[in-house]
Amino acid sequence: MDALVAAGGITGLAKNATLIRNPSLVHSQRFYAKAMAWPCPKGLILNGAHKRSSAVAFWGNNQEVIDAEARLLVNTYARVPVVFVRGEGCKLYDAEGKEYLDFAAGIAVNALGHADPLWVKAVSEQAATLAHVSNVYHSVPQVKLAERLVDCTPFADKVFFSNSGTEANEAAIKFSRKYQQVKAAENNSKQAATDFVVFTNSFHGRTMGALALTSKHKYRAPFEPLMPGVQFVEFGNLEAVKKAVRPGSTAAIFVEPVQGEGGIYPAMADFLQGLRDVCNDAGALLVFDEVQCGLGRSGHLWAHEACGVQPDIMTLAKPLAGGLPIGAVLVTNAVANTIVPGDHGSTFAGGPLVCTAALAVLDRIQEPGFLGDVAAKGHRFCELLTQKLNSNIHVKEVRGSGLLVGIELDVSASPLVAAARTAGLIVLTAGNGSIIRLAPPLVITDVEIEKAVDILADCIKVLD
Ligand SMILES: Cc1ncc(COP(=O)(O)O)c(C=O)c1O
C-alpha cells in the first residue's frame, strides 16, 4: 500500500483510487482490504511521469473491469463489452488503448466532444471555487444560466433546474398538475384536470411519473401500477389526439419534437401546431420534451423552432452541461405563477459547478455559425449515408434532424453495431433495436463523418 501511495497516485479507478491516493482516507482494515482485493492489472504502480497516460495503461484489459463490475454493480444495464478510460474531441479510448470514433456522445450528451479545453477550464476553475451549496442558498451561476436560457427561448419566462431528463419531466408533470389545480380553484371547478396525453414511441424517462408517460411495454411492465390517467395516442395522428384530449380532464400533452429513443421520428410542423390548438381549446398545457433533441442537436437551438410552435413548458437535460448531470424545465409565467416554495425541489440541482459547465456549453453552441454548421453537417451526413448504404437490402430508410440520425433496418441492428465497434466506431440503437442511432458530438468534423460512413458501409455486409 505504501508503495502505491509513494508511487505518486493512480488514475482511472475512481473509488479505490481516492482511497489509495490519500492515505488519510484509509481509515480501516476493511477499506485497505477492499483496495487490495481489486484486480491489479499491469501498469498499476505508476510514477508521476506516467500520470497523463496512466488511464490507458492502468487496466490494460477491458475484461477485468467487466468481471469486477458483474460482482459489484446492480445489473440494470446490458452494456457493450468495452471500458472507456479517456476521451479527446470526438475520439474515445478503451482500457486496452484502442481508439474509437464516438458517434454516440454519451447518448447525445457530449455536445462539445470530450475534454473540450474551454469546458475543462470553466469546470476546473469553478470546482476550485465553489461546487455545491444546495438550494437553501442563492448562487450566481444558477441565476446566470437561468438568464441565458430564458433569453434564448421565446416562450420561457422562468426556469427550474433538476439533475437529469427524467427529473425534468417529473417536475413538468408536477407543474402541470399544480397549474391545473390552481386554475380549477380560480374557476370554482370541483375537479382539476389531472390526466396526460402522450404518444407511441415516446420516451420521457425511468422514474415513476416519467415512466408512466413512456411507451415501451418492457420498461413499464415490471413496475405497474404506474400513474393512472395517461393515454397513449399514435404519434402524428392529430384526429386521435382530438378524441383523447378532454377539457377539464387533460392536464397536459407531452411530446418530443423529434423522438429519439423511440426511433428518430421528427414531428411534422402541422402536427405540433395542431397540438398547440387542441391544448388552447381544452385548457391543457403543451410540454415539449427536448431532453435529447434540444440544444442544437437538430441544427436549431430548439428542435421545435423549425415548426414555429411554442409550448408552455420545455424540458432539457442531456447536453446542457456537456457531460455533467443537469436538467432544466423552462416555463411561462402562467405556469410559474402557480408554483410556491415547497411544491418541488432538489438538493443538488442547479449547483454552481453544473451551471458553470452549462454556460460554457451555451457559449460554444451560440457562437455565430455553430448551429448552421450542425445543420449542414447533419444534411451531408444523411446524404452520404443514403448514397453509401441504400443499396443494402436491409436498409429501409435514413432519416434525421441535424445530427440526430437514424438508419432503419428490417433486421436487428446489433450485428452492425458490434461490427462497427470492432472497426472503431461507436453507434447506438433506437426503437425496437432495428434502428441505428447516430448522435455524434456537435463539433464532429466532415472528415470524421466521412470516416464513420465508410466504416458503416464496410460493416453493413454483416447483415447479409
Ligand atoms: C426525450 C427524453 N426524455 C427524457 C429522457 C430521460 O433522461 P435521463 O436519462 O437523463 O433521465 C431521455 C433519455 O434518453 C430522453 O431521450
Ligand as a Chemical Component Dictionary entry (heavy atoms), coordinates in Angstrom:
data_LIG
# 
_chem_comp.id                   LIG 
_chem_comp.type                 NON-POLYMER 
_chem_comp.pdbx_formal_charge   0 
_chem_comp.three_letter_code    LIG 
# 
loop_
_chem_comp_atom.comp_id 
_chem_comp_atom.atom_id 
_chem_comp_atom.alt_atom_id 
_chem_comp_atom.type_symbol 
_chem_comp_atom.charge 
_chem_comp_atom.model_Cartn_x 
_chem_comp_atom.model_Cartn_y 
_chem_comp_atom.model_Cartn_z 
_chem_comp_atom.pdbx_ordinal 
LIG C1 C1 C 0 -36.617 12.606 -24.805 1  
LIG C2 C2 C 0 -36.057 12.106 -23.498 2  
LIG N1 N1 N 0 -36.641 12.463 -22.359 3  
LIG C3 C3 C 0 -36.181 12.056 -21.178 4  
LIG C4 C4 C 0 -35.082 11.242 -21.081 5  
LIG C5 C5 C 0 -34.577 10.790 -19.744 6  
LIG O1 O1 O 0 -33.371 11.441 -19.463 7  
LIG P1 P1 P 0 -32.382 10.878 -18.337 8  
LIG O2 O2 O 0 -31.817 9.623  -18.834 9  
LIG O3 O3 O 0 -31.362 11.989 -18.177 10 
LIG O4 O4 O 0 -33.194 10.714 -17.108 11 
LIG C6 C6 C 0 -34.436 10.836 -22.250 12 
LIG C7 C7 C 0 -33.270 9.928  -22.187 13 
LIG O5 O5 O 0 -32.876 9.324  -23.118 14 
LIG C8 C8 C 0 -34.931 11.280 -23.491 15 
LIG O6 O6 O 0 -34.365 10.910 -24.648 16 
# 
loop_
_chem_comp_bond.comp_id 
_chem_comp_bond.atom_id_1 
_chem_comp_bond.atom_id_2 
_chem_comp_bond.value_order 
_chem_comp_bond.pdbx_ordinal 
LIG C1 C2 SING 1  
LIG C2 N1 SING 2  
LIG C2 C8 DOUB 3  
LIG N1 C3 DOUB 4  
LIG C3 C4 SING 5  
LIG C4 C5 SING 6  
LIG C4 C6 DOUB 7  
LIG C5 O1 SING 8  
LIG O1 P1 SING 9  
LIG P1 O2 DOUB 10 
LIG P1 O3 SING 11 
LIG P1 O4 SING 12 
LIG C6 C7 SING 13 
LIG C6 C8 SING 14 
LIG C7 O5 DOUB 15 
LIG C8 O6 SING 16 
# 
